[in-house]
């Protein structure tokens, strides 16, 4: 075992241990935000595989999320509670008596998402650029509309309540780490190198013997699988699933994350997931009324948070045009070099603060 692998194992163990400990210490709100960060990281990594590493432009993540979320909701709600939720039209008898544990439902949701991706991938992946984006965006909306109108399966516009709530940080962060490790191994493999070759130049990649369609659909299917897993975790975290949760605008959050983190960077995507999710929560005070010396500050009102957040993102993108990490990955060598540069600053020379 080489040193890098050992360091990675230690880091993973430390993260899981921290998640286990913090799960019993933090309050429910902080746990929910941190869990949402991990779930967004899973979904953003799935989108980055297609958009960042393979060079396609897909906007269908919300649809794949919906498939995973509804699969978890349908099969994990206790059988005895289903009649109360499906009061307009009873649940379809073929599935009404089937109840699965969360892990099995998550895997099933991921597989169903991957199956749909495989089916639509044959006609859709022959398109390129904006046409592919429009086609995948249309698929996302079609899925949402189908779920809205299949009353006996998805409970239509009413959504599915009483989904067993998931707040265990260890389980969610374990899923995130598995996703990160898988993506890292995939990108380091011959398939990952083929994805990157397609991203750089499809004509040259094909001339080198790379089967474009095979690798594109492979990337698309794997992306959909992890988006379905992330969607299932998202539905379990919320405890309820509703068609309005999966509007096409949801995909823009993940596009924002991968652009900010760096198209083609796994670690950049993870970092950006935490920055954007926590940042949007931290800035909520801009939406609350502010009174100074007995006077109300007129600009502090609902909606200001997103204005401030958008301005901050614009500033970041101006200074980091390729994202925070570009196409680079965070490594222990990079951290050591950063630490060495910090120690080299005048403030830290001779191993102590200036003036001490």
TADAGI-V173220 format. One record per residue. N is the residue number from 1. PHI is phi in degrees with one decimal (none if undefined). OMEGA is omega in degrees with one decimal (none if undefined). Layout:
n & phi & omega
N & PHI & OMEGA
N & PHI & OMEGA
This chain:
n & phi & omega
1 & none & -179.4
2 & -80.0 & -173.9
3 & -66.2 & -178.9
4 & -63.2 & 179.0
5 & -64.7 & 178.5
6 & -62.0 & 178.1
7 & -61.5 & 179.6
8 & -65.1 & 179.2
9 & -63.0 & 179.0
10 & -63.4 & 179.5
11 & -63.3 & 179.1
12 & -63.3 & 179.0
13 & -61.7 & 179.5
14 & -65.9 & 179.6
15 & -64.9 & -179.8
16 & -66.4 & 177.6
17 & -64.5 & 178.0
18 & -63.8 & 178.7
19 & -63.6 & 179.2
20 & -63.3 & -178.1
21 & -71.1 & -177.0
22 & -65.9 & 179.4
23 & -60.6 & 179.9
24 & -96.8 & -176.8
25 & -106.2 & -173.2
26 & -72.4 & 175.9
27 & -76.9 & -171.9
28 & -62.6 & -178.0
29 & -66.3 & -179.3
30 & -64.7 & 177.1
31 & -59.7 & -178.7
32 & -63.2 & 179.9
33 & -65.1 & -179.6
34 & -65.7 & 175.8
35 & -64.7 & 178.5
36 & -64.0 & 176.1
37 & -58.8 & -178.7
38 & -65.6 & 179.6
39 & -66.1 & 177.2
40 & -63.4 & 177.3
41 & -64.3 & 179.0
42 & -60.5 & -176.7
43 & -68.2 & 179.7
44 & -65.9 & 176.4
45 & -63.2 & 177.9
46 & -64.2 & 178.5
47 & -71.6 & -179.6
48 & -66.3 & 177.1
49 & -60.0 & -179.3
50 & -80.7 & -173.4
51 & -79.1 & -174.2
52 & -88.5 & -173.9
53 & -92.4 & -177.7
54 & -100.3 & 174.3
55 & 81.0 & 174.9
56 & -90.8 & -178.2
57 & -128.7 & -177.9
58 & -107.1 & 176.3
59 & -128.4 & -175.3
60 & -106.0 & -174.5
61 & -62.2 & -179.0
62 & -61.0 & 178.3
63 & -67.0 & 178.0
64 & -67.2 & 174.7
65 & -60.2 & -178.2
66 & -61.2 & 178.5
67 & -61.5 & 179.4
68 & -65.1 & -178.2
69 & -65.3 & -179.4
70 & -69.6 & 176.4
71 & -61.8 & 178.2
72 & -63.4 & -177.8
73 & -64.0 & -176.4
74 & -64.5 & -171.1
75 & -99.0 & 179.1
76 & -107.8 & 176.1
77 & -63.1 & 179.4
78 & -53.6 & -175.5
79 & -56.5 & -176.0
80 & -70.5 & -179.4
81 & -98.6 & -173.5
82 & -71.9 & -178.8
83 & -61.9 & -179.3
84 & -67.7 & -179.9
85 & -83.5 & -179.8
86 & -93.5 & -175.7
87 & -90.4 & 177.3
88 & -78.5 & 178.4
89 & -148.3 & -177.2
90 & -59.9 & 177.3
91 & -64.0 & 179.6
92 & -53.0 & -175.8
93 & -60.8 & 179.9
94 & -67.3 & -178.2
95 & -119.7 & -173.6
96 & -62.4 & -176.5
97 & -102.2 & -177.6
98 & -96.2 & 176.8
99 & -129.6 & -175.7
100 & -119.5 & 171.0
101 & -67.3 & -174.4
102 & -58.4 & -177.1
103 & -60.4 & 179.5
104 & -64.6 & 179.4
105 & -65.6 & 178.0
106 & -62.6 & -179.8
107 & -63.5 & 177.8
108 & -62.4 & 177.9
109 & -62.2 & 177.2
110 & -64.5 & 179.9
111 & -67.4 & 177.2
112 & -64.9 & 177.0
113 & -62.0 & 179.1
114 & -64.5 & 178.7
115 & -64.4 & 177.4
116 & -62.7 & 179.0
117 & -63.8 & 179.0
118 & -64.7 & -178.3
119 & -67.4 & -177.4
120 & -79.9 & -177.4
121 & -66.4 & -177.6
122 & -60.3 & 177.1
123 & -80.4 & -169.8
124 & -76.1 & -173.7
125 & -75.3 & 172.1
126 & -82.5 & 176.0
127 & -89.0 & -180.0
128 & -136.5 & 171.5
129 & 58.6 & -176.1
130 & -62.6 & -179.6
131 & -65.4 & 176.8
132 & -66.1 & 178.8
133 & -60.6 & -179.4
134 & -65.6 & -178.9
135 & -64.7 & 179.9
136 & -70.4 & 175.4
137 & -65.0 & 176.2
138 & -63.5 & 176.6
139 & -59.9 & 179.4
140 & -58.7 & 179.9
141 & -70.2 & 178.2
142 & -62.3 & 178.6
143 & -59.8 & -178.7
144 & -63.7 & -179.6
145 & -69.7 & 176.8
146 & -61.6 & 179.1
147 & -64.6 & 178.5
148 & -71.0 & -173.1
149 & -109.9 & 176.7
150 & -99.7 & -171.2
151 & -60.0 & -173.9
152 & -77.3 & -179.5
153 & -110.9 & -174.6
154 & -109.3 & -177.8
155 & 67.3 & 172.4
156 & 58.0 & -177.1
157 & -69.8 & -179.8
158 & -72.7 & -179.1
159 & 74.7 & -178.2
160 & -116.0 & 179.0
161 & -102.3 & 176.4
162 & 62.7 & 174.0
163 & -70.3 & 179.7
164 & -52.9 & -174.3
165 & -68.1 & 178.3
166 & -117.5 & 177.9
167 & -130.1 & -177.4
168 & -74.4 & -178.1
169 & -63.7 & -178.1
170 & -60.9 & -177.9
171 & -64.1 & -176.7
172 & -68.2 & 179.9
173 & -71.8 & 173.8
174 & -63.9 & 177.2
175 & -61.5 & 179.3
176 & -64.6 & -178.9
177 & -66.9 & 176.6
178 & -59.6 & 178.4
179 & -63.2 & -179.1
180 & -62.6 & -179.2
181 & -63.2 & 179.2
182 & -60.9 & -179.8
183 & -61.5 & 179.7
184 & -63.4 & 179.3
185 & -66.5 & 180.0
186 & -64.2 & -177.8
187 & -68.2 & 179.3
188 & -81.0 & -177.0
189 & -85.7 & 178.1
190 & -64.5 & 177.6
191 & -66.4 & 178.4
192 & -62.7 & 178.0
193 & -66.1 & 176.2
194 & -68.0 & 176.6
195 & -57.1 & -178.5
196 & -65.0 & 178.9
197 & -64.6 & 177.5
198 & -64.2 & 178.9
199 & -62.0 & -175.5
200 & -73.6 & -179.1
201 & -165.1 & -177.1
202 & -65.8 & -177.1
203 & -65.0 & 179.0
204 & -65.7 & 179.8
205 & -61.5 & 179.3
206 & -67.3 & 178.6
207 & -64.8 & 178.6
208 & -83.2 & 175.7
209 & 98.6 & 178.8
210 & -81.7 & 177.2
211 & -76.9 & -173.6
212 & -60.2 & -174.7
213 & -65.5 & 179.6
214 & -59.6 & -176.9
215 & -74.4 & 177.4
216 & -65.0 & -178.3
217 & -71.0 & 175.1
218 & -63.1 & 177.9
219 & -61.5 & -177.9
220 & -65.3 & -178.5
221 & -69.0 & 178.9
222 & -62.2 & 177.3
223 & -59.8 & -179.7
224 & -65.3 & 179.0
225 & -59.6 & -177.9
226 & -73.2 & 173.7
227 & -65.7 & 175.8
228 & -65.0 & 175.5
229 & -61.7 & 178.9
230 & -62.7 & 177.7
231 & -64.1 & 177.3
232 & -63.4 & 176.8
233 & -65.0 & 179.2
234 & -63.5 & 178.2
235 & -64.8 & 178.5
236 & -68.1 & 178.5
237 & -66.4 & -179.9
238 & -73.1 & -177.8
239 & 81.4 & 178.4
240 & -156.0 & -179.8
241 & -129.2 & -176.4
242 & -141.2 & 180.0
243 & -56.4 & -178.8
244 & -70.0 & 177.3
245 & -70.1 & -171.7
246 & -124.0 & 172.3
247 & -62.1 & -177.3
248 & -62.2 & 178.9
249 & -65.7 & 178.4
250 & -61.6 & -179.6
251 & -61.9 & -178.0
252 & -63.3 & 176.4
253 & -59.7 & -177.3
254 & -76.9 & 173.1
255 & -62.6 & 177.9
256 & -60.1 & -178.9
257 & -63.8 & -176.1
258 & -71.5 & 177.1
259 & -71.6 & 179.3
260 & -66.8 & -179.0
261 & -73.9 & -178.3
262 & 123.7 & 177.8
263 & -66.9 & -178.3
264 & 95.9 & 177.7
265 & -130.1 & 179.3
266 & -71.5 & -178.3
267 & -66.1 & 177.1
268 & -62.5 & 178.5
269 & -64.8 & 179.8
270 & -64.3 & 179.8
271 & -61.8 & -179.3
272 & -64.5 & 177.9
273 & -60.5 & 179.4
274 & -71.6 & -178.3
275 & -61.9 & -175.2
276 & -71.2 & -178.0
277 & -65.6 & 179.5
278 & -68.8 & 179.8
279 & -61.7 & 179.2
280 & -66.0 & 177.1
281 & -77.4 & -177.3
282 & -65.2 & -177.3
283 & -85.6 & -177.6
284 & -63.2 & -178.7
285 & -64.5 & 176.2
286 & -68.9 & 179.0
287 & -85.1 & -178.6
288 & -93.8 & 179.8
289 & -68.9 & -180.0
290 & -117.1 & 179.0
291 & -118.5 & 178.3
292 & -120.6 & 179.1
293 & 53.6 & 176.9
294 & 84.7 & -178.8
295 & -114.0 & 177.3
296 & -80.7 & 174.8
297 & -79.3 & -169.1
298 & -65.8 & -175.0
299 & -79.0 & 179.9
300 & -81.6 & -179.2
301 & -153.8 & -179.3
302 & -54.4 & -179.0
303 & 108.1 & -179.6
304 & -65.1 & -179.5
305 & -56.1 & -177.7
306 & -70.6 & 176.6
307 & -65.6 & 179.9
308 & -63.1 & -179.7
309 & -62.7 & 179.7
310 & -65.0 & 178.2
311 & -62.6 & 178.8
312 & -61.4 & 178.9
313 & -65.6 & 178.0
314 & -60.9 & 179.3
315 & -63.1 & -179.7
316 & -62.8 & -178.0
317 & -65.9 & 178.1
318 & -63.8 & -178.5
319 & -87.8 & 178.6
320 & -124.6 & -173.0
321 & -66.0 & 177.4
322 & -101.1 & -177.5
323 & 90.7 & -177.2
324 & -63.5 & -176.2
325 & -114.1 & -174.9
326 & 63.4 & 174.1
327 & -110.7 & -179.9
328 & -89.3 & 177.4
329 & -117.7 & 176.9
330 & -69.1 & -178.8
331 & -139.9 & 178.4
332 & -66.4 & 176.6
333 & -63.8 & 178.7
334 & -63.5 & 178.9
335 & -66.1 & 178.2
336 & -64.7 & 178.4
337 & -65.4 & 178.0
338 & -64.3 & 178.6
339 & -64.4 & 179.2
340 & -65.8 & 178.5
341 & -66.0 & 178.4
342 & -64.8 & 179.0
343 & -65.7 & -179.6
344 & -80.4 & 178.1
345 & -67.5 & -179.3
346 & -55.4 & -178.1
347 & -63.8 & -173.6
348 & -116.8 & -179.0
349 & -65.4 & -179.9
350 & 63.8 & 174.1
351 & 74.0 & 177.4
352 & -144.0 & -179.4
353 & -70.9 & 179.6
354 & -63.9 & 178.0
355 & 99.7 & -179.5
356 & -79.4 & none
